[in-house]
């Protein structure tokens, strides 16, 4: 097990006959059994009823949901397991929230995620298949640590945190204003899973509890263990025993009364939280490339007025305009912090593509990429990556060796998740629902004083930062010029590629076009270089035995903005003053612009809107623009 996976492992499940009463003649059903904890997840004969009794009724959710017509309700669950608690909560929410505008935020923590195939089998056994299970399984993440945001029907937002609970709570990215309405203290019994019931959990519960006359934090749990009862009381909760479900004698319920709790030691991650934002906030975003459009999209989705300012005459006028952009995660043997960030970025991108696809907008030309041996990744390294990553992806073909034939040659590579889009079309899709009067093209912002009417300014200027810094203390970037070559193909010329190919260059095929390249130069020159065209074509010919000619070619040049440590600058740069708004940066993604753009847009929008941020604190510190300040 690699330490960077933080102990997150696929659940080890067996299906075993359920226990039956002595003397019974019934045929026992098969139930899922955890080999990690030597206990069952549920008994299919009463699983739904137990969830309803312990967690929904224990937290008095039927009456609390029915009384809620607007705002939000937040539930935190310790142990996602099968997702049954979530699904029963979704059903109750749907049945009690007809005509309401309220939002349900469901946060669940899990160290041993169950495979989608096993979940599907469980839902069939429980009789809970629904639109909620369909959406959950369609967006279900791989068994890798991180915070995964899943949108469910009926205004339900699931944040699934794959991480051991102590680490998950320590790295939970939210400000002091974040409060929990109800806790589901689930997971296996304290005797079988003592880590779940740590003092860190109780401290976190009290730190984010509320009791102000309008809201009061409650909890419910199946256990009545003395250790749990005493600790809950110590941390300010009133605790009551009540009859347990079925054969269980007792369970615990309760509510928060009062407790003064010290806050954790502040870090760079805390700079993202606890700002006062007006109810009718206005945000100016400078730059309408991938980062700027993604930020505008995320803000608009939250009802925040976002204005895009672009010096060019169209969206994606810089490096984002490429006809073919490929997003792939960075793989590493130790799954280091940058790899973690790119896998989480790709997860956000995949979910955006999924939501677009559901509306009929087919943005992605491919969802796979074949990584061949290259200067960066030798075949020996790729073989090791199979051992590192393969078991964590639920699709058996991903992060596994695959072969493809190009012309008469067979090529072997690592099949990876990858999203291929047209840059301009992608940016157009991001801002499609934003009013046209909020998109200001041919508007070159010379000074931030022009935008003092706004509450926040987001600098998404990319390599423009290298030409003209708009704010004091902006971090430095470096240019990385790239030139792609696009060749027109007749039907007879098509190679019939199954996937985009990555090697020391790219080989993409879509519609009637073949893309080769790209180059990498430390330059700000945006002029087309004919020598780079020759280099791109000759590189593809040599590697794949092709006979591509410099005919019917179009070249595309973009300047990528890179940072000294590869991590983007995404976060607050300067706080509000009497004369200027809050200033944020969102740039420096280098060759990972498509991979990270949706995630970074979500981070800034969540912070501006005082929401939970879908990234652990230790990664927020790695992307903070303040990390370069002394």
MIDRENMAR-472437 format. One line per field, with one value per residue (C-alpha): x, y, z. Coordinates in pm, 1 decimal, padded with zeros to 6 digits, always signed. Layout:
BEGIN
c1 c(X_...)
c2 c(Y_...)
c3 c(Z_...)
//
This chain:
BEGIN
c1 c(+00000.0_+00137.4_+00130.1_-00004.3_-00329.9_-00378.1_-00508.3_-00794.0_-00846.6_-01129.0_-01363.2_-01299.1_-01645.8_-01785.7_-02150.2_-02240.2_-02566.0_-02740.6_-02793.6_-03140.2_-03328.5_-03271.2_-03527.9_-03629.2_-03690.1_-03643.5_-03374.0_-03115.7_-03048.2_-02693.7_-02566.7_-02250.1_-01977.8_-01676.0_-01355.1_-01182.0_-01412.6_-01549.9_-01909.4_-02205.4_-02305.6_-02677.6_-02938.5_-03153.9_-03460.6_-03464.3_-03187.3_-03418.8_-03628.2_-03316.6_-03183.9_-03521.0_-03553.6_-03199.0_-03089.8_-03393.3_-03632.2_-03347.2_-03266.7_-03640.1_-03583.2_-03941.3_-04071.4_-03755.2_-03755.7_-04127.6_-04075.4_-03793.2_-03893.8_-03568.9_-03204.7_-03010.7_-02981.1_-02646.4_-02595.6_-02257.8_-02220.6_-01929.7_-01910.2_-02071.1_-02058.9_-02337.5_-02487.3_-02815.6_-02843.0_-02798.2_-03058.6_-03323.0_-03253.6_-03293.6_-03631.4_-03751.7_-03623.9_-03804.5_-04130.7_-04125.5_-03972.8_-04217.8_-04236.3_-03945.0_-03626.5_-03414.3_-03086.2_-02967.3_-02592.1_-02493.4_-02130.2_-02009.5_-01669.6_-01543.2_-01203.9_-01302.5_-01525.6_-01740.0_-01717.2_-02006.1_-02078.3_-02121.6_-02329.2_-02559.2_-02601.7_-02678.1_-02936.7_-03113.4_-03117.1_-03252.3_-03506.7_-03381.7_-03296.9_-03407.1_-03299.9_-03073.7_-02885.6_-02857.7_-02694.1_-02474.4_-02333.3_-02286.2_-02069.3_-01908.2_-01536.0_-01235.5_-01088.6_-00848.2_-00831.9_-01009.0_-01334.2_-01578.1_-01884.5_-02184.8_-02502.9_-02819.4_-03182.6_-03406.6_-03133.2_-02918.4_-02541.0_-02329.6_-01969.7_-01810.4_-01477.7_-01259.4_-01013.6_-00964.5_-01192.3_-00920.3_-00741.4_-01068.0_-01182.3_-00838.5_-00820.0_-01187.8_-01189.3_-01459.2_-01474.0_-01604.1_-01948.3_-01994.5_-02250.2_-02398.6_-02770.6_-02763.7_-02501.6_-02529.2_-02276.1_-02253.3_-01967.5_-01902.3_-01930.7_-01669.8_-01526.8_-01461.9_-01373.0_-01229.2_-01059.8_-01404.8_-01493.7_-01189.6_-01174.0_-01100.8_-01451.5_-01614.1_-01405.7_-01507.3_-01873.7_-01868.5_-01665.2_-01927.2_-02236.9_-02506.8_-02777.4_-02920.7_-03295.6_-03344.5_-03103.4_-02982.1_-02735.4_-02858.6_-02706.6_-02820.3_-02622.3_-02700.2_-02454.2_-02513.2_-02150.9_-02056.4_-01738.7_-01937.6_-02203.5_-01952.9_-01750.0_-02056.5_-02162.2_-01810.1_-01825.8_-02151.2_-02416.9_-02724.0_-02745.8_-03050.4_-03091.4_-03383.1_-03488.4_-03263.5_-03380.4_-03489.4_-03286.6_-03061.2_-03148.7_-03050.1_-02925.3_-02827.3_-02978.0_-02914.7_-02864.0_-02596.9_-02633.8_-02316.4_-01938.6_-01648.5_-01407.5_-01064.4_-01012.2_-00727.2_-00400.3_-00447.1_-00275.8_-00267.3_-00586.7_-00778.2_-00723.5_-00998.2_-01269.8_-01474.4_-01513.9_-01827.6_-01984.1_-02285.2_-02604.2_-02598.9_-02224.6_-02069.5_-01750.1_-01524.2_-01312.3_-01026.8_-00953.7_-01201.3_-00995.8_-01048.5_-00984.7_-01192.3_-01489.1_-01487.8_-01486.3_-01773.2_-01968.3_-01927.2_-02026.2_-02328.9_-02445.4_-02460.0_-02661.4_-02364.1_-02336.2_-02013.7_-01870.3_-01601.1_-01355.6_-01154.0_-00908.0_-00958.3_-01257.4_-01373.8_-01367.9_-01057.0_-00842.4_-00519.8_-00379.3_-00733.1_-00831.1_-00660.8_-00882.1_-00790.7_-00718.0_-00650.1_-00686.6_-00506.9_-00396.6_-00034.8_+00064.0_+00342.8_+00463.4_+00394.7_+00075.8_+00225.7_+00037.6_+00043.7_-00092.2_-00366.7_-00460.4_-00477.9_-00687.0_-00932.5_-00929.9_-01009.0_-01293.7_-01455.4_-01407.0_-01562.6_-01869.6_-01908.0_-01884.3_-02141.8_-02389.1_-02342.8_-02399.1_-02727.7_-02850.7_-02751.8_-02423.3_-02156.4_-01844.1_-01587.6_-01446.8_-01293.0_-01284.9_-00972.4_-00611.6_-00333.7_-00001.9_+00289.2_+00642.1_+00816.6_+01099.3_+00882.7_+00732.4_+00944.5_+00767.6_+00926.1_+00765.9_+00430.2_+00441.9_+00489.7_+00199.1_-00030.5_+00046.8_+00001.7_-00328.6_-00514.1_-00706.6_-00830.7_-01026.4_-01350.4_-01331.5_-01113.0_-00961.9_-00832.2_-00477.1_-00401.1_-00195.2_-00373.7_-00272.7_-00366.6_-00271.0_-00166.4_-00111.7_+00078.1_+00241.6_+00109.5_+00167.0_+00137.5_+00058.4_-00116.8_-00487.0_-00564.9_-00870.1_-00857.0_-01095.5_-01048.5_-01234.8_-01224.6_-01104.1_-01330.2_-01640.0_-01564.7_-01541.5_-01863.8_-02041.6_-01915.2_-02069.9_-02374.1_-02623.0_-02451.7_-02630.6_-02449.3_-02432.0_-02202.6_-01943.7_-01724.5_-01510.8_-01250.7_-01220.5_-00857.8_-00843.3_-00545.8_-00594.1_-00793.2_-00929.3_-01160.2_-01337.6_-01381.5_-01760.8_-01717.0_-01689.4_-01432.3_-01185.5_-01046.6_-00726.6_-00747.4_-00502.4_-00279.4_+00042.8_-00087.7_+00056.8_+00400.4_+00327.1_+00144.9_+00078.8_-00243.2_-00197.7_+00085.2_+00232.0_+00114.1_+00325.2_+00562.2_+00492.0_+00702.4_+00599.0_+00577.8_+00501.3_+00328.6_+00247.6_+00000.4_-00035.6_-00377.4_-00398.0_-00713.4_-00797.1_-01005.0_-01202.7_-00934.8_-00660.0_-00817.1_-00608.5_-00907.8_-00752.8_-00949.0_-00814.6_-00594.9_-00229.9_+00027.0_+00397.3_+00669.3_+00400.2_+00029.6_-00165.3_-00534.3_-00799.1_-01150.7_-01400.9_-01190.5_-00878.9_-00552.0_-00364.3_+00009.9_+00244.9_+00286.8_+00613.5_+00752.3_+00957.4_+01031.9_+00907.6_+00637.8_+00646.5_+00292.0_+00389.5_+00360.0_+00697.9_+00726.8_+01016.7_+00784.6_+00535.4_+00806.5_+00911.5_+00553.5_+00495.1_+00833.0_+00799.7_+00465.8_+00597.7_+00903.0_+00717.3_+00420.0_+00553.8_+00324.9_+00375.9_+00215.5_+00285.9_+00288.8_-00033.0_-00367.6_-00212.0_-00323.5_-00097.6_-00210.3_+00013.4_-00058.3_+00147.1_+00095.3_+00159.2_+00360.7_+00471.0_+00795.7_+00642.8_+00376.4_+00089.4_-00146.0_-00202.2_-00568.1_-00702.1_-00714.1_-00425.1_-00534.9_-00822.8_-01070.4_-00963.4_-01160.7_-01078.0_-01043.4_-01224.7_-01094.2_-00845.3_-00811.6_-00582.9_-00663.5_-00375.0_-00047.2_-00191.5_+00068.1_-00018.2_-00299.0_-00534.9_-00824.9_-00762.9_-00768.1_-00997.2_-01331.5_-01185.8_-01014.8_-01329.8_-01525.9_-01269.1_-01293.5_-01674.4_-01711.3_-01480.2_-01660.1_-01993.9_-01866.6_-01921.3_-01727.3_-01438.3_-01398.5_-01026.0_-00835.6_-00655.5_-00308.2_-00377.1_-00531.9_-00203.2_-00015.8_-00221.3_-00251.7_-00098.7_+00012.7_+00258.5_+00520.1_+00480.9_+00726.1)
c2 c(+00000.0_+00344.0_+00592.1_+00868.2_+00674.3_+00749.5_+00405.1_+00425.0_+00075.3_-00095.8_-00275.2_-00648.6_-00803.0_-01154.0_-01249.9_-01486.6_-01644.7_-01428.6_-01551.7_-01690.8_-01756.2_-02091.8_-02341.8_-02128.6_-02307.5_-01997.5_-01997.5_-01736.9_-01460.9_-01368.6_-01052.1_-00846.0_-00914.1_-00686.7_-00886.0_-00568.6_-00540.0_-00894.6_-00774.2_-00743.8_-00417.6_-00487.8_-00760.1_-00734.1_-00839.5_-00516.1_-00287.0_-00005.9_-00016.1_+00001.0_+00308.1_+00482.8_+00403.1_+00480.7_+00777.1_+00942.3_+00908.3_+00933.8_+01282.6_+01368.6_+01433.6_+01378.6_+01678.2_+01887.4_+01836.5_+01913.8_+02247.1_+02353.8_+02562.7_+02743.5_+02760.9_+02440.9_+02140.3_+01972.4_+01609.5_+01451.1_+01073.7_+00873.4_+00572.9_+00583.6_+00206.1_+00096.6_+00445.0_+00315.3_+00596.8_+00849.2_+00682.2_+00662.8_+01027.8_+01120.7_+00945.5_+01126.7_+01459.2_+01412.5_+01318.8_+01613.7_+01885.9_+01916.5_+02282.5_+02376.3_+02553.8_+02415.0_+02233.0_+01918.0_+01895.1_+01537.8_+01483.6_+01127.5_+00983.8_+00642.5_+00469.9_+00146.1_+00227.2_-00054.0_-00126.3_-00009.5_-00371.3_-00469.3_-00157.7_-00244.5_-00594.7_-00451.6_-00205.7_-00487.2_-00697.7_-00404.5_-00296.6_+00064.1_+00109.9_+00457.3_+00773.8_+00838.8_+00508.8_+00564.6_+00904.9_+00788.5_+00495.2_+00705.8_+00956.2_+00719.6_+00793.0_+00558.3_+00422.4_+00712.6_+00970.9_+01300.5_+01494.8_+01402.6_+01616.5_+01432.4_+01613.6_+01414.0_+01491.2_+01710.6_+01966.8_+01717.0_+01762.5_+01469.2_+01526.6_+01186.2_+01203.8_+00899.1_+00908.0_+00769.1_+00969.6_+01132.1_+01265.5_+01360.6_+01579.5_+01733.4_+01831.1_+01929.2_+02263.2_+02484.3_+02805.1_+02862.4_+02946.5_+02586.9_+02415.8_+02066.6_+02006.7_+01629.3_+01358.9_+00996.1_+00824.1_+00504.7_+00273.8_-00055.0_-00099.4_+00070.3_-00270.4_-00350.9_-00003.0_+00201.7_+00455.7_+00577.6_+00687.1_+00904.1_+01226.3_+01406.0_+01321.9_+01451.3_+01770.8_+01831.3_+01768.1_+02028.8_+02277.7_+02278.7_+02237.4_+02500.2_+02576.5_+02922.5_+02880.4_+02843.2_+02556.4_+02279.5_+02006.8_+01653.4_+01307.9_+00946.8_+00623.1_+00252.7_+00200.1_+00261.4_+00197.4_+00367.6_+00513.7_+00687.7_+00811.7_+00965.8_+01138.4_+01291.5_+01439.8_+01572.7_+01759.9_+01936.6_+01697.8_+01596.9_+01219.4_+00994.5_+00619.8_+00477.8_+00132.5_-00003.6_-00148.4_-00510.7_-00728.6_-00439.6_-00337.8_+00032.8_+00313.4_+00677.1_+01003.5_+01358.1_+01725.0_+01986.2_+02213.8_+02416.7_+02374.4_+02611.1_+02450.6_+02572.0_+02609.8_+02429.6_+02613.8_+02841.5_+02756.6_+02903.5_+02709.7_+02929.9_+03232.2_+03090.0_+03118.7_+03352.6_+03655.2_+03863.1_+03849.6_+04070.3_+03883.1_+04040.8_+04003.6_+04093.7_+03930.6_+04048.8_+03785.8_+03905.9_+03653.4_+03434.0_+03121.9_+02786.8_+02919.7_+03234.8_+03064.9_+02780.7_+03032.0_+03227.6_+02904.0_+02798.4_+03142.3_+03163.1_+02818.3_+02963.1_+03267.2_+03504.4_+03774.7_+03708.4_+03938.4_+03820.6_+04075.4_+03961.3_+04170.7_+03953.0_+03945.8_+03597.6_+03350.6_+03132.9_+03372.8_+03253.6_+02904.6_+02775.6_+02811.9_+02489.9_+02267.3_+01962.2_+01978.2_+01657.8_+01624.6_+01335.2_+01294.2_+01294.8_+00944.6_+00876.5_+00574.4_+00740.3_+00915.1_+01245.1_+01568.3_+01685.9_+01351.3_+01374.1_+01722.1_+01617.9_+01307.0_+01520.4_+01779.9_+01514.4_+01387.1_+01733.2_+01759.1_+01416.5_+01513.8_+01838.2_+01642.4_+01395.1_+01673.1_+01831.9_+01495.7_+01455.9_+01779.8_+01654.2_+01846.1_+01593.3_+01793.1_+01514.4_+01331.2_+01065.0_+00956.1_+00741.4_+00803.5_+00556.4_+00650.9_+00493.6_+00463.2_+00799.0_+01012.0_+01094.7_+00748.0_+00443.0_+00108.4_-00011.1_+00281.2_+00219.1_-00141.8_-00019.2_+00226.3_-00064.4_-00211.7_+00126.1_+00234.1_-00047.4_-00190.1_+00157.6_+00212.3_+00017.8_-00012.3_-00319.6_-00171.9_+00149.1_+00187.9_-00139.7_-00239.7_-00203.8_-00240.7_-00048.1_-00080.3_+00222.2_+00141.9_-00189.0_-00137.3_-00253.4_-00025.0_-00112.7_+00144.9_+00225.2_+00299.9_+00603.0_+00818.1_+01117.4_+01384.4_+01530.1_+01851.0_+02147.2_+02439.5_+02707.3_+02485.6_+02391.1_+02755.0_+02838.0_+02557.5_+02687.6_+03033.1_+02935.5_+03027.1_+03353.0_+03667.6_+03815.9_+04158.8_+04005.4_+03895.5_+04191.3_+04110.6_+04352.3_+04495.7_+04525.6_+04599.7_+04826.8_+04885.5_+04711.5_+05052.0_+05022.2_+04740.5_+04886.9_+04853.0_+04475.1_+04287.7_+04038.6_+04035.7_+03708.6_+03729.4_+03450.8_+03620.9_+03322.4_+03427.9_+03786.7_+03799.8_+03786.3_+04091.6_+04310.2_+04242.0_+04403.7_+04356.8_+04401.3_+04077.5_+03872.8_+03556.5_+03506.8_+03273.8_+03130.3_+03092.7_+02754.5_+02798.0_+02515.3_+02469.1_+02207.3_+02107.9_+02016.9_+01818.5_+01774.4_+01409.6_+01244.0_+00934.2_+00713.9_+00888.1_+00830.9_+00617.2_+00491.4_+00564.1_+00413.1_+00674.0_+00982.8_+00876.9_+01030.1_+00967.8_+01233.7_+01421.6_+01377.0_+01198.6_+01294.2_+01217.1_+01360.3_+01441.8_+01490.6_+01615.4_+01471.1_+01663.9_+01620.2_+01797.2_+01984.3_+02166.2_+02292.5_+02614.7_+02874.8_+03158.4_+03427.0_+03423.6_+03368.3_+03359.0_+03030.9_+02864.8_+02651.4_+02455.9_+02349.7_+02224.9_+02012.7_+01884.9_+01784.8_+01597.6_+01425.6_+01314.9_+01142.6_+00988.5_+00846.1_+00701.6_+00550.7_+00476.9_+00739.5_+00941.9_+01270.2_+01565.9_+01940.6_+01983.7_+02126.1_+02217.5_+02465.4_+02550.2_+02668.9_+02846.7_+02894.3_+03022.4_+02812.6_+02980.9_+02763.6_+02791.6_+02700.8_+02391.8_+02290.9_+02373.3_+02648.7_+02975.0_+02943.9_+03134.7_+03469.6_+03706.7_+04020.8_+04091.1_+04373.0_+04725.2_+05049.5_+05123.2_+04785.8_+04448.5_+04106.1_+03988.3_+03622.8_+03445.5_+03147.7_+03072.7_+02885.6_+02546.7_+02483.8_+02181.2_+02082.5_+02369.7_+02150.6_+01898.6_+02157.9_+02434.5_+02304.1_+02218.3_+02556.1_+02740.8_+02545.9_+02625.4_+03000.8_+03000.9_+02788.7_+03018.4_+03334.6_+03175.3_+03056.1_+02688.3_+02372.7_+02346.5_+02015.5_+01986.7_+01888.3_+02166.0_+02031.7_+02066.2_+02410.8_+02519.9_+02384.8_+02596.0_+02914.9_+03218.1_+03335.0_+03044.3_+03258.8_+03554.8_+03599.7)
c3 c(+00000.0_-00093.3_+00195.1_-00029.7_-00068.7_+00302.6_+00382.0_+00130.5_-00010.8_-00200.9_+00038.0_+00070.6_+00060.0_+00072.9_+00036.9_+00319.6_+00442.0_+00700.4_+01053.5_+01120.5_+01440.6_+01600.4_+01481.1_+01180.5_+00851.8_+00637.1_+00371.0_+00477.4_+00223.3_+00128.1_+00298.5_+00233.6_+00488.1_+00547.5_+00579.3_+00702.5_+01006.4_+01037.5_+01034.5_+00798.2_+00629.4_+00656.9_+00665.2_+00352.7_+00553.1_+00756.9_+00627.6_+00512.6_+00828.4_+01048.1_+00865.9_+00893.5_+01263.9_+01376.8_+01165.9_+01009.1_+01302.3_+01554.0_+01417.7_+01379.7_+01010.8_+00885.6_+01080.2_+01032.5_+00654.5_+00631.6_+00809.6_+00575.2_+00269.9_+00185.3_+00283.4_+00335.7_+00566.2_+00634.5_+00736.4_+00810.0_+00812.5_+00951.9_+00723.3_+00378.4_+00339.2_+00106.7_+00075.6_+00218.6_+00473.2_+00193.0_-00028.5_+00243.7_+00328.9_-00039.8_-00053.9_+00258.1_+00125.7_-00205.7_-00032.8_+00210.4_-00008.7_-00296.0_-00395.3_-00168.9_-00277.1_+00005.4_-00061.1_+00116.0_+00174.7_+00257.8_+00359.7_+00409.3_+00498.1_+00387.7_+00399.0_+00223.3_-00076.4_-00213.5_-00586.6_-00807.5_-00905.6_-00540.3_-00473.6_-00764.3_-00622.2_-00278.2_-00409.8_-00591.4_-00272.6_-00070.0_-00330.5_-00333.4_-00702.1_-00808.9_-00989.1_-00689.8_-00724.4_-01099.8_-01053.2_-00767.0_-00963.5_-01278.5_-01087.4_-00836.8_-00782.3_-00792.6_-00469.4_-00427.4_-00147.3_-00199.1_-00180.6_-00457.6_-00531.1_-00673.8_-00776.5_-00713.4_-00808.1_-00590.1_-00504.0_-00313.1_-00306.3_-00190.0_-00086.0_-00054.5_+00129.8_+00073.4_+00360.3_+00712.8_+00939.5_+01152.6_+00844.5_+00672.5_+00962.7_+01015.9_+00647.1_+00610.0_+00426.8_+00575.9_+00777.1_+01127.0_+00986.1_+00869.6_+01094.3_+01090.5_+01142.4_+01193.3_+01244.2_+01138.8_+01364.8_+01163.8_+01072.3_+01241.5_+01618.4_+01844.9_+01937.8_+01570.1_+01443.8_+01735.1_+01500.2_+01394.7_+01748.5_+01823.1_+02024.2_+01696.8_+01577.4_+01897.2_+01887.9_+01526.2_+01611.6_+01887.9_+01683.1_+01406.5_+01624.5_+01668.6_+01924.8_+01869.7_+01901.1_+01525.3_+01461.8_+01687.7_+01597.1_+01662.7_+01636.3_+01625.2_+01643.3_+01663.9_+01950.5_+02318.7_+02422.9_+02748.6_+02594.5_+02319.9_+02561.0_+02803.7_+02533.2_+02368.8_+02703.2_+02762.1_+02431.8_+02508.0_+02378.8_+02572.9_+02533.7_+02569.4_+02540.5_+02351.6_+02238.6_+01968.9_+01641.5_+01625.1_+01860.1_+01967.3_+02317.2_+02311.0_+02087.9_+02146.2_+02028.3_+02140.8_+02067.6_+02119.5_+02421.4_+02478.0_+02468.9_+02409.9_+02165.3_+02053.7_+01679.2_+01500.7_+01444.9_+01140.6_+00812.0_+00462.5_+00389.3_+00634.5_+00407.7_+00181.8_+00450.1_+00665.5_+00440.8_+00446.9_+00102.2_+00019.0_-00067.7_-00414.8_-00471.2_-00807.0_-00929.8_-01211.4_-01387.9_-01606.9_-01880.9_-02070.4_-02124.2_-01954.1_-01601.8_-01640.1_-01807.5_-01551.5_-01264.7_-01421.9_-01469.1_-01105.8_-00975.9_-01206.3_-01090.0_-00736.9_-00842.5_-00810.5_-01078.1_-01267.6_-01537.2_-01780.4_-01918.9_-02221.9_-02423.0_-02731.7_-02964.4_-02858.9_-02573.1_-02545.3_-02745.4_-02580.3_-02517.6_-02450.4_-02816.6_-02928.1_-03148.5_-02938.7_-02566.2_-02373.9_-01997.1_-01828.9_-01466.0_-01359.6_-01248.9_-00999.2_-00807.6_-00471.8_-00588.6_-00476.9_-00402.4_-00765.2_-00882.4_-00620.6_-00742.3_-01108.6_-01038.5_-00839.6_-01117.2_-01375.0_-01155.7_-01155.9_-01531.7_-01590.7_-01390.1_-01586.3_-01912.1_-01774.9_-01688.9_-02031.6_-02198.5_-02011.8_-02173.3_-02519.0_-02545.5_-02645.8_-02558.8_-02530.8_-02832.4_-02608.7_-02243.4_-02270.2_-02368.0_-02451.5_-02292.1_-02479.3_-02351.5_-02382.8_-02253.7_-01949.7_-01895.7_-01979.3_-02032.3_-01707.8_-01523.6_-01691.8_-01572.8_-01216.3_-01252.6_-01336.7_-00994.7_-00827.5_-00980.6_-01155.7_-00859.3_-00766.7_-01086.3_-01114.5_-01494.4_-01558.1_-01875.5_-01710.6_-01580.0_-01753.3_-02055.9_-02388.3_-02752.1_-03063.2_-03428.4_-03633.1_-03999.4_-03987.3_-03646.6_-03309.6_-03011.6_-02644.1_-02378.7_-02053.1_-02103.6_-01889.9_-01821.0_-02054.0_-02182.5_-02532.2_-02621.0_-02856.7_-02644.0_-02790.6_-02780.8_-02421.3_-02311.3_-02497.3_-02309.8_-01975.6_-02022.6_-02230.9_-01956.0_-01851.1_-01980.5_-02280.3_-02116.1_-01851.8_-02110.9_-02211.5_-02517.1_-02658.4_-02309.8_-02201.1_-01828.2_-01771.7_-01399.3_-01127.2_-01024.7_-01325.3_-01141.6_-00793.9_-00823.8_-00787.3_-00458.4_-00589.1_-00877.7_-01014.2_-01218.8_-01476.5_-01710.7_-01786.8_-01953.8_-01955.5_-01604.4_-01768.8_-01981.5_-01731.1_-01362.9_-01249.4_-00872.6_-00627.9_-00494.3_-00793.2_-00806.9_-01098.8_-01388.5_-01668.2_-02033.6_-02205.0_-02573.2_-02760.6_-03129.4_-03257.2_-03620.4_-03758.5_-04083.3_-04290.4_-04365.4_-04631.5_-04524.6_-04685.2_-04487.2_-04147.5_-03912.4_-03717.0_-03377.3_-03088.2_-02845.0_-02839.6_-02820.4_-02585.0_-02634.9_-02662.4_-02852.6_-02924.6_-03195.2_-03186.6_-03445.6_-03452.4_-03723.5_-04039.2_-03863.8_-03734.6_-03464.5_-03408.6_-03169.5_-02947.8_-02899.1_-02568.6_-02572.4_-02304.9_-02522.1_-02549.0_-02930.3_-03058.8_-03425.1_-03617.0_-03663.4_-03979.1_-03828.1_-03544.6_-03802.7_-03962.2_-03620.0_-03526.0_-03853.2_-03863.1_-03500.3_-03576.0_-03899.7_-03726.8_-03426.7_-03611.8_-03961.2_-04118.7_-04432.4_-04333.8_-04562.5_-04506.3_-04700.0_-04587.1_-04252.0_-03989.9_-03697.1_-03354.3_-03104.5_-02734.3_-02442.9_-02132.3_-01796.7_-01556.9_-01194.6_-01023.0_-00856.6_-01117.3_-00878.0_-01000.2_-00817.5_-00722.8_-00424.5_-00243.9_-00309.9_-00122.6_+00111.2_+00072.9_+00168.7_+00193.9_-00168.5_-00340.7_-00365.5_-00267.1_-00530.3_-00631.7_-00877.9_-01099.3_-01333.5_-01369.3_-01468.7_-01738.7_-01952.3_-01709.0_-01792.2_-01902.1_-01624.7_-01343.1_-01471.9_-01339.3_-00997.6_-00960.9_-01067.2_-00805.0_-00534.6_-00589.4_-00622.1_-00306.7_-00110.6_-00226.8_-00135.0_+00207.2_+00126.0_+00202.6_-00045.1_-00225.6_-00162.5_+00154.0_+00336.7_+00261.6_-00112.3_-00068.5_+00086.5_-00216.9_-00462.1_-00256.5_-00431.8_-00089.0_-00064.2_-00238.7_-00003.0_+00282.0)
//
